[in-house]
Amino acid sequence: AVDATVAAQSHAREIIDLQSQESREVDVHKVIKQRIDPAKKLLGADRCTVFVVDNQKNMLISKYRSDKHGVAEEGTIEVPLGHGLASHAATTGEPVIIADAYLDPRFNNEVDKMTGYRTGSVLVVPIRKKGTGEYPEAPVSHKAHPAVIGVVQMINKNNGVFTTTVLQTLQAFAASAVGVIESGSAIDLIKREVSKMQKKSADLLEVGRSLFVAQDLSAMV
């Protein structure tokens, strides 16, 4: 019983250490906004979304969405890898640039159906890990490219369509966001570890209490 209690106390200290580390991290949402909003304005896009890769779920999770007025949109969008244009960039590690999404078979119009918004021109750029070169492996449709940690998606250029020059500009902005995306992924990992350790600590304390009760009952017999 004592061993279980000591183990629980040890886990509690580890939880505090992890939470302290989390509190020292940057405001990921704020920094992404500072990186991406200027790019959206410069490129003349109506909307933009920054997705990060969740390799455990094999999904893209939106971390920041901005409307045409630069106002952050609430709610999270989850896109299964293997579906849509953003997913294509994430699984292949290659950018996507198209003039009309509805003419591209890779486009998934489910979000348009839900929101009533019509997607036209699209530009998607993968966010690649620092120091990664080209990977020879063939892409897997439902898994992220080994070098990709997220994607930036711009929708509906206000005047005309997205060009290769615009693509290069967005790639530069995406490169500037790598550090904060990696930091955000670290924060998410810490949160998951904290949750696991809290549950394990609670289980250990329950074991300790049960053993104390069993000992008391044995002494009474």
Secondary structure as the mmCIF struct_conf table of DSSP 4:
data_model
#
loop_
_struct_conf.conf_type_id
_struct_conf.id
_struct_conf.beg_label_comp_id
_struct_conf.beg_label_asym_id
_struct_conf.beg_label_seq_id
_struct_conf.end_label_comp_id
_struct_conf.end_label_asym_id
_struct_conf.end_label_seq_id
HELX_RH_AL_P HELX_RH_AL_P1 VAL A 2 SER A 23
TURN_TY1_P TURN_TY1_P1 ARG A 24 ARG A 24
BEND BEND1 GLU A 25 GLU A 25
HELX_RH_AL_P HELX_RH_AL_P2 VAL A 28 LEU A 43
TURN_TY1_P TURN_TY1_P2 GLY A 44 GLY A 44
STRN STRN1 ALA A 45 ASP A 54
TURN_TY1_P TURN_TY1_P3 ASN A 55 ASN A 58
STRN STRN2 MET A 59 SER A 66
TURN_TY1_P TURN_TY1_P4 LYS A 68 HIS A 69
BEND BEND2 GLY A 70 GLY A 70
HELX_LH_PP_P HELX_LH_PP_P1 VAL A 71 VAL A 71
STRN STRN3 ALA A 72 ALA A 72
HELX_LH_PP_P HELX_LH_PP_P2 GLU A 73 GLU A 74
BEND BEND3 GLY A 75 GLY A 75
STRN STRN4 GLU A 78 PRO A 80
TURN_TY1_P TURN_TY1_P5 LEU A 81 GLY A 82
BEND BEND4 HIS A 83 GLY A 84
HELX_RH_AL_P HELX_RH_AL_P3 LEU A 85 THR A 92
STRN STRN5 VAL A 96 ILE A 98
BEND BEND5 ALA A 99 ALA A 99
HELX_RH_3T_P HELX_RH_3T_P1 ALA A 101 LEU A 103
BEND BEND6 ASP A 104 ASP A 104
TURN_TY1_P TURN_TY1_P6 PRO A 105 ARG A 106
HELX_RH_AL_P HELX_RH_AL_P4 GLU A 110 THR A 115
BEND BEND7 SER A 121 SER A 121
STRN STRN6 VAL A 122 ARG A 128
HELX_LH_PP_P HELX_LH_PP_P3 LYS A 129 LYS A 129
TURN_TY1_P TURN_TY1_P7 LYS A 130 GLY A 131
BEND BEND8 GLU A 137 GLU A 137
HELX_LH_PP_P HELX_LH_PP_P4 ALA A 138 PRO A 139
TURN_TY1_P TURN_TY1_P8 SER A 141 HIS A 142
BEND BEND9 LYS A 143 LYS A 143
TURN_TY1_P TURN_TY1_P9 PRO A 146 ALA A 147
STRN STRN7 VAL A 148 LYS A 157
BEND BEND10 ASN A 158 GLY A 160
HELX_RH_AL_P HELX_RH_AL_P5 THR A 164 SER A 176
TURN_TY1_P TURN_TY1_P10 ALA A 177 ALA A 177
HELX_RH_AL_P HELX_RH_AL_P6 VAL A 178 MET A 220
#
